[in-house]
Amino acid sequence: MVTVTVPTSHITTQGTPLKNARERMDVISAYRDVGTYRGAAAICGTTHKTVKRIIEAHEAGGVAVEKPPRARNFDEVADLVAKRVKDTSGRISAKRLLPAARAAGYVGSARNFRRLVADAKQQWRQGNHRGRRPGVWAPGETLIIDWGVLDGVHVFCAVLAWSRFRFIRFAADEKAATTMAMLAECFEELGGVPKVVLADRMGCLKGAVVANVVVPTPDYVRFATHYRFRPDFCEAADPESKGMVENLVGYAKVDLMVPQAPLSELGAANAAAVLWCAEVNANTHSEICAVPAERLVSERDLLAALPSLRGEFGARPTTRKVDKLSCIRFASARYSVPNKLIGRTVTVLVEDRTLRVIEPVTGEVHADHVLVAPGETSIVDDHYGGPRPDKPRRAARPRTKAEKEFLDLGPIAEAFLVGAAAAGVTKLTSEIGEILTLQAAHGTDPVLAALERAVKFSRWRAADVRSILATNGQAPVPRPAGQALVLTLPRVPTRSLDAYRIDGGDPS
């Protein structure tokens, strides 16, 4: 009797057993009977390769025979690839590395070489992955900011870390003054100031770097002191700190900027950004499973209070003095402002073809104008109390005593004076003196009535006024014509003209 040891499990390189224990025992018995692989395969209904694999495993004590590694055409450059991958921290591409491998003797295909580089990168990352710890944020603690740009339009993004409240605005540049103005607007939107504002090492806020310590610019330090927050700068390749706002930049580009491209007017773009922020902040955030706008309500109690006035930092703003025409001049054009500002100095801001006149200290907006060409004028009627009259009004301004006494009679006297001047009465001064004499003789009311009649009938001499006074108010008053009188005449019998002939005969 022959005892055969059959392993209870046999796993192939593919991971699934080819034969169960009973079938393997039958194969071993058949092989011992016939002594050949093919004969045993014919008896058991399998292939000679399977029989060989089972017999070799049985003779090895039930352990599968390890096959010697097969040589590959990239083995001679494997060390070179591993070294270059290590030197570049796993960033080098197979396309860049292939010429060096060709020079080292590699003759295989580019596809096979890409597999080698991919395996080398995977092995390097397994031993060199630094691992990242997720950020843990406290309420009222950190505001993260960043800039993005697409097609020349710059987008400012900010995220309040704990509540995930997002703020987005567009600008024409990324200067320090623009960044600080965006931060000030963001603080006003949040209703308070967080303890820390975290930014990357943007050049507009970075004064210097000493021993990897960022020194902020003096303007940014004054800005932070005014709003009472601590400026902070993250490290390079620091997704734990800034990944949140970088994701927001990409989200804003894809979901806000691309659908509205091209963004020609920043005013319209910022109006769309306000609506977009209101929409996304009202939806549940997938990371915190809460609504950012609702979280901000509870976080606002932990934010520092806003200063009473918005600070001005950076380059000195453009200022203009309001002239006597209640206008300012900018770029050789005139722009109106309210009358109350005559003689005062105002600040001028230009944003996207819009000129804005604001109060230097409080930031109150006095006027908004669309930029006009040099030499033109932009007028707002409300700045002057109403629309411009159709005809200019040139009021009479008395200088002599007689002129003052005459114009004190009221609008009728002024109308008489203007009408007489228009009619070319050259001796108007003496005429006024005679009318004042008539006033002393007849009284004010009769003279006013006479002047009113004189104006009505365009009589501009003192003699005409005297003649009107002589009528003692009995001068006829012309009245407008009434309706036409329509009469219906009675019908009477008529006779022919022949009835009046003398001869009574035929005229022919």
C-alpha positions in Angstrom: 0.0 0.0 0.0 1.4 3.4 -1.0 0.7 6.4 1.2 0.4 9.7 -0.7 0.6 13.0 1.1 -1.6 15.6 -0.6 -1.6 19.2 0.5 -5.0 20.5 1.5 -4.6 23.7 -0.3 -2.8 24.8 -3.4 -3.0 28.4 -4.5 -1.7 29.4 -7.9 0.0 32.6 -8.7 -3.4 33.8 -9.9 -4.8 33.2 -6.4 -7.3 30.4 -7.1 -6.8 26.6 -6.6 -6.6 24.6 -9.8 -7.5 21.2 -8.3 -9.0 20.2 -5.0 -7.3 17.6 -2.7 -9.1 14.6 -4.2 -8.3 15.6 -7.8 -4.6 16.2 -6.9 -4.5 12.7 -5.2 -5.8 11.1 -8.4 -3.2 12.9 -10.5 -0.4 11.7 -8.2 -1.7 8.1 -8.4 -2.0 8.2 -12.2 1.5 9.6 -12.5 2.9 6.8 -10.4 1.1 4.2 -12.5 2.1 5.5 -15.9 5.3 7.4 -15.1 4.8 10.2 -17.6 3.1 13.7 -17.3 1.2 13.3 -20.5 0.0 9.8 -19.7 -1.3 11.0 -16.3 -2.9 14.0 -17.9 -4.7 11.8 -20.4 -6.0 9.6 -17.5 -7.1 12.6 -15.3 -8.4 14.8 -18.1 -6.1 17.7 -17.6 -2.9 19.1 -19.1 0.6 17.8 -18.7 1.6 21.2 -17.3 -0.9 20.9 -14.5 0.4 17.4 -13.7 3.9 18.6 -13.6 3.0 21.4 -11.2 1.2 19.0 -8.9 4.0 16.4 -8.9 6.7 19.0 -8.2 4.7 20.5 -5.4 4.2 17.0 -3.9 7.9 16.1 -4.1 8.8 19.4 -2.5 6.7 18.5 0.6 3.5 20.2 -0.4 5.1 23.6 -0.9 4.9 25.3 -4.3 8.2 25.5 -6.1 9.4 29.0 -6.4 10.3 30.0 -9.9 13.4 31.9 -10.5 12.7 35.6 -11.4 12.5 36.2 -15.0 14.9 38.6 -16.5 13.5 41.9 -17.8 14.9 44.3 -20.4 15.1 47.1 -17.9 17.0 45.4 -15.1 20.3 47.0 -16.0 18.8 50.5 -15.6 16.6 49.8 -12.5 19.3 51.2 -10.1 19.6 54.3 -12.2 15.9 54.9 -12.2 15.7 54.3 -8.4 18.5 56.8 -7.8 16.9 59.5 -10.0 13.5 59.0 -8.4 15.1 59.4 -4.9 17.0 62.5 -5.9 13.9 64.2 -7.3 11.7 63.1 -4.4 9.5 61.1 -6.7 8.8 64.0 -9.1 10.7 63.1 -12.2 8.7 61.8 -15.1 9.4 58.7 -17.3 9.6 61.0 -20.3 12.4 63.0 -18.8 14.2 60.0 -17.6 14.0 57.9 -20.8 16.9 59.6 -22.6 19.3 58.9 -19.7 18.1 55.3 -19.7 18.7 55.0 -23.4 22.2 56.3 -22.9 22.8 53.7 -20.2 21.9 50.9 -22.5 18.1 50.5 -22.3 16.6 49.2 -25.6 13.1 48.4 -24.5 9.9 50.2 -25.2 8.8 53.5 -23.6 5.7 51.8 -22.3 7.7 49.2 -20.4 10.0 51.9 -19.1 7.0 53.9 -17.8 6.0 50.8 -15.8 9.5 50.7 -14.2 9.4 54.4 -13.3 5.9 54.0 -11.8 7.0 51.0 -9.7 10.1 52.9 -8.5 8.0 55.9 -7.5 5.5 53.8 -5.6 8.3 52.1 -3.7 9.9 55.5 -2.9 6.6 56.9 -1.6 5.9 54.0 0.6 9.0 54.7 2.6 9.0 58.5 2.3 5.4 59.6 2.7 5.4 62.3 5.4 1.8 61.9 6.2 -0.5 64.9 6.9 -2.4 65.7 10.0 -5.8 67.3 9.4 -6.3 70.8 10.6 -8.2 71.4 13.8 -9.7 74.9 14.0 -11.2 76.8 16.9 -14.1 79.2 16.6 -13.1 82.8 16.0 -9.5 81.9 15.6 -8.3 81.9 12.0 -9.2 83.5 8.6 -7.3 82.0 5.6 -6.8 84.2 2.5 -5.3 83.6 -0.9 -5.3 85.1 -4.4 -6.1 83.4 -7.7 -6.1 84.7 -11.3 -7.9 83.6 -14.5 -7.7 85.5 -17.8 -6.2 88.5 -16.2 -8.9 88.8 -13.6 -7.8 88.4 -10.0 -10.0 86.8 -7.4 -9.6 87.2 -3.7 -10.7 84.3 -1.6 -11.1 84.0 2.2 -12.4 81.3 4.4 -13.2 81.5 8.1 -11.7 78.2 9.2 -14.2 76.9 11.8 -17.5 77.9 10.2 -16.2 77.4 6.6 -17.8 80.8 5.7 -16.5 81.8 2.3 -15.8 85.3 0.9 -14.9 86.1 -2.7 -14.3 89.3 -4.5 -12.7 90.3 -7.9 -10.0 92.9 -8.4 -7.8 94.2 -11.2 -4.5 93.6 -9.3 -3.0 92.0 -6.2 -1.3 95.0 -4.7 -1.0 95.5 -1.0 -3.6 98.3 -0.9 -6.1 96.1 -2.8 -5.4 93.1 -0.5 -6.0 95.2 2.6 -9.1 96.7 1.2 -10.4 93.2 0.5 -9.6 92.2 4.0 -11.4 95.2 5.4 -14.5 94.4 3.4 -14.3 90.7 4.5 -14.2 91.8 8.1 -17.2 93.9 7.6 -19.0 91.0 5.9 -18.1 88.7 8.9 -19.2 91.3 11.4 -15.9 91.0 13.3 -12.2 90.3 13.2 -10.6 86.9 13.9 -7.5 86.5 16.0 -5.2 85.3 13.1 -5.2 86.0 9.4 -3.2 83.3 7.7 -1.8 83.9 4.2 0.8 82.4 2.0 4.1 84.3 1.4 2.5 86.7 -1.0 4.8 89.5 -2.1 2.4 92.3 -1.4 2.4 91.5 2.3 5.9 90.1 2.8 8.7 92.5 3.6 11.5 90.0 3.9 12.3 86.4 5.0 15.0 85.9 7.6 15.9 82.4 8.7 12.6 81.2 7.2 10.7 83.7 9.3 8.5 86.1 7.3 8.7 89.8 8.1 5.5 91.6 7.1 5.5 95.0 5.5 5.1 98.0 7.7 1.8 98.9 6.1 0.5 95.4 6.8 1.6 95.6 10.4 -0.2 99.0 10.8 -3.3 97.4 9.2 -3.2 94.4 11.6 -2.7 96.8 14.5 -5.7 98.8 13.5 -7.9 95.8 13.2 -6.3 94.0 16.1 -5.4 90.6 14.5 -2.1 88.7 14.3 -0.7 88.3 10.8 0.6 84.8 10.0 2.3 83.2 7.0 2.3 79.5 6.2 5.1 77.3 4.9 5.5 76.2 1.4 3.6 73.1 0.4 1.5 73.3 3.5 -1.9 71.8 2.6 -2.9 71.3 6.2 -3.0 75.1 6.7 -4.0 76.5 3.3 -5.6 73.6 1.5 -9.0 74.9 2.5 -8.7 78.3 0.7 -6.8 76.8 -2.2 -9.7 74.5 -2.8 -12.0 77.6 -2.7 -9.9 79.3 -5.3 -10.3 76.4 -7.7 -14.0 76.1 -6.9 -14.5 79.8 -7.6 -12.7 79.5 -10.9 -14.7 76.5 -12.1 -18.1 77.4 -10.7 -18.1 81.3 -10.8 -15.5 82.7 -13.2 -15.6 80.2 -16.1 -19.4 80.4 -16.6 -19.3 84.2 -16.6 -16.2 84.6 -18.8 -15.1 87.0 -20.0 -15.4 89.2 -16.9 -15.2 92.6 -18.5 -16.7 94.7 -15.7 -15.6 94.2 -12.1 -18.7 95.8 -10.7 -21.0 93.2 -12.3 -18.5 90.4 -11.5 -18.5 91.4 -7.8 -22.3 91.6 -7.7 -22.4 88.0 -9.1 -19.8 87.0 -6.4 -22.0 88.4 -3.6 -24.9 86.2 -4.9 -22.6 83.2 -5.3 -21.3 83.5 -1.8 -24.8 83.9 -0.3 -25.8 80.7 -2.2 -22.8 78.5 -1.2 -22.8 79.7 2.4 -26.5 78.8 2.8 -25.9 75.2 1.7 -24.7 72.4 4.0 -20.9 72.0 3.9 -19.9 68.4 3.2 -16.9 68.5 5.6 -18.6 69.9 8.7 -22.2 68.7 7.8 -23.5 72.2 8.8 -24.5 75.4 7.1 -21.6 78.0 7.2 -24.0 81.0 7.5 -25.6 79.4 10.6 -22.2 78.6 12.1 -21.1 82.2 11.5 -23.9 83.4 13.7 -22.6 81.5 16.7 -18.9 82.2 15.8 -19.5 86.0 15.5 -19.7 86.3 19.3 -16.1 85.2 19.5 -14.8 87.7 16.9 -13.2 90.9 17.9 -15.2 94.1 17.3 -14.6 96.1 14.2 -12.9 99.5 14.6 -15.1 102.6 14.3 -13.4 103.8 11.2 -11.9 101.9 8.2 -8.1 102.5 8.1 -6.3 103.8 5.0 -3.0 102.1 4.3 -0.6 101.7 1.4 -0.2 104.3 -1.3 -1.6 107.7 -0.6 -5.1 108.0 -2.1 -6.0 110.5 -4.8 -7.6 113.6 -3.4 -9.3 116.5 -5.0 -10.7 119.8 -3.7 -14.3 120.7 -4.7 -14.4 123.9 -6.7 -17.1 126.6 -6.7 -19.0 124.7 -9.5 -19.5 121.8 -7.0 -17.2 119.7 -9.2 -13.9 118.0 -9.1 -11.4 117.6 -11.9 -9.9 114.2 -12.7 -8.1 113.2 -15.9 -9.1 116.6 -17.5 -12.8 115.9 -16.9 -15.3 117.3 -14.5 -17.5 115.3 -12.1 -20.2 116.8 -9.9 -20.5 116.3 -6.2 -23.1 117.6 -3.7 -23.2 121.4 -3.1 -22.4 121.0 0.6 -18.9 119.8 -0.3 -17.8 123.0 -2.0 -14.3 123.9 -0.7 -13.7 120.6 1.0 -11.2 117.8 0.1 -12.5 114.4 -1.0 -10.9 111.1 -1.9 -11.3 109.8 -5.5 -11.3 106.1 -6.2 -11.4 104.6 -9.7 -12.6 101.0 -10.2 -13.5 99.4 -13.5 -14.6 102.5 -15.4 -16.3 103.9 -12.3 -15.2 107.0 -10.4 -16.2 107.1 -6.8 -16.0 110.2 -4.6 -15.8 109.3 -0.9 -15.2 111.1 2.4 -11.5 110.7 3.4 -12.1 109.7 7.0 -15.4 108.0 7.3 -15.4 106.4 3.8 -18.9 107.7 3.1 -19.7 107.6 -0.6 -20.7 111.0 -2.0 -21.0 110.4 -5.7 -20.6 107.7 -8.3 -19.8 108.5 -12.0 -18.9 106.6 -15.1 -15.6 107.8 -16.4 -15.9 110.3 -19.3 -13.4 111.4 -21.9 -11.1 114.4 -21.2 -12.8 117.7 -21.6 -16.3 116.2 -20.9 -18.5 116.7 -17.8 -20.5 114.3 -15.8 -23.3 116.0 -13.9 -25.9 114.6 -11.4 -28.9 116.9 -11.1 -29.5 115.8 -7.5 -26.1 117.4 -6.5 -27.6 120.8 -7.5 -31.1 120.4 -6.0 -32.9 119.6 -9.2 -32.5 119.5 -13.0 -30.9 122.2 -15.0 -33.5 124.9 -16.1 -34.3 125.1 -19.8 -33.3 128.8 -19.8 -30.7 130.4 -17.7 -32.1 132.7 -15.0 -30.2 135.9 -14.8 -31.7 137.7 -11.8 -31.5 141.4 -11.3 -29.0 142.5 -8.6 -29.5 146.1 -7.4 -26.5 148.3 -6.7 -27.8 151.8 -6.3 -30.3 153.0 -3.7 -32.9 153.7 -6.4 -32.5 150.2 -7.9 -32.9 148.6 -4.4 -36.1 150.7 -3.7 -37.5 149.8 -7.1 -36.8 146.0 -6.8 -38.2 146.0 -3.3 -41.6 146.4 -4.9 -41.5 142.7 -5.8 -41.5 140.4 -8.8 -43.6 142.9 -10.9 -40.9 145.5 -10.6 -38.2 143.0 -11.6 -40.3 141.9 -14.6 -40.7 145.6 -15.7 -37.0 146.1 -15.3 -36.0 143.1 -17.3 -38.6 143.8 -20.0 -37.5 147.4 -20.4 -33.8 146.4 -20.7 -34.8 143.9 -23.3 -36.7 146.6 -25.2 -33.6 148.8 -25.3 -34.7 151.6 -22.9 -31.4 153.3 -22.5 -32.5 155.8 -19.9 -33.9 153.2 -17.6 -32.3 154.7 -14.5 -34.2 158.0 -14.9 -37.4 156.0 -15.8 -37.0 154.1 -12.5 -36.6 157.4 -10.6 -39.8 158.8 -12.1 -41.7 155.6 -11.2 -40.5 155.9 -7.6 -41.7 159.5 -7.6 -45.1 158.2 -8.8 -45.1 155.7 -6.0 -44.6 158.5 -3.5 -47.5 160.4 -5.0 -50.0 157.6 -5.7 -49.0 154.8 -3.2 -47.5 151.4 -3.7 -50.6 149.4 -4.7 -51.7 151.6 -7.5 -48.2 151.8 -8.9 -47.9 148.0 -8.7 -51.2 147.6 -10.6 -49.9 150.1 -13.2 -46.6 148.3 -13.5 -48.5 145.0 -14.0 -50.6 146.5 -16.8 -47.5 148.1 -18.4 -45.7 144.7 -18.4 -48.8 143.0 -19.9 -49.0 145.5 -22.8 -45.2 146.0 -23.1 -45.2 149.7 -22.1 -41.7 150.4 -20.7 -41.7 154.2 -20.1 -42.5 156.1 -16.9 -45.0 158.2 -19.0 -46.9 155.0 -19.8 -47.1 154.2 -16.1 -48.3 157.8 -15.4 -51.0 157.4 -18.1 -52.2 154.2 -16.6 -52.4 155.8 -13.2 -54.4 158.7 -14.7 -57.2 156.3 -15.5 -57.6 155.7 -11.8 -58.1 152.0 -12.4 -60.8 152.5 -15.0 -58.8 151.5 -18.0 -60.6 148.9 -20.1 -59.5 145.4 -19.5 -59.3 143.3 -22.6 -61.0 140.0 -22.4 -60.5 137.0 -24.6 -63.0 136.5 -27.4 -65.9 134.3 -26.5 -67.6 131.6 -28.6 -69.0 132.5 -32.0 -72.7 133.5 -32.2 -74.6 131.0 -34.3 -78.1 132.1 -35.5 -80.6 130.2 -37.6 -82.4 132.6 -40.0 -86.0 131.9 -41.0 -86.8 130.7 -44.5 -88.8 133.2 -46.7 -90.3 132.8 -50.2 -88.2 134.1 -53.1 -89.0 135.2 -56.6 -87.0 134.8 -59.8 -85.2 137.8 -61.3 -87.4 137.5 -64.4 -90.3 138.8 -62.3 -88.5 142.2 -62.2 -88.2 142.7 -66.0 -89.8 145.9 -67.3 -90.5 144.8 -70.9 -91.7 141.4 -69.9 -90.5 140.0 -73.2 -87.9 137.6 -74.2 -84.4 139.3 -74.0 -83.3 137.5 -77.2 
